[in-house]
Amino acid sequence: MKELSKGNTEIAAEFIQKAVGGDLFKIDTAKPYSTSYMTCIEEAKAELRADARPELKAYPENFEDYDTIFVGYPNWWGTMPMCMFTMLEKYDTTGKTIIPFCTNEGSGMGSSERDLKKLCGGAVIKKGLSIHGAETQHSESKIAEWAKRSV
């Protein structure tokens, strides 16, 4: 466990942008999560159990203008962080293509693809990519190839 200057999911998102283009948007909660790993995972577990919708600092502008959206997140307790639910529930995703990718230390996609199908009614949810977090920095070609095949 170590504090990263840039998270694995952000690194993966930058690899995807480099491979296929597009805009990046980082989701930040109004109340930051702890920088202590153990405290952060307890905060995440409490949010999941409460089915919480944490307040976000900002939302993407012109979401409706995008047809294809890569949605990246770390796997927290078997799914997306609850802030992802906050963000995606705000928008009508009908007719959009959602392409998920997830960083984790061995738990894979968990139930996140199924959760996205429920959350993003009317959208096409493509097969996601599970990225082992510790290997993210050395996975640019794997991530880029997947991104190109997915669009």
Helices and strands as residue ranges (DSSP letters): H 8-20, H 37-50, G 63-65, E 68-74, H 82-89, E 97-104, H 112-119, E 124-125, E 129-132, G 133-138, H 140-150
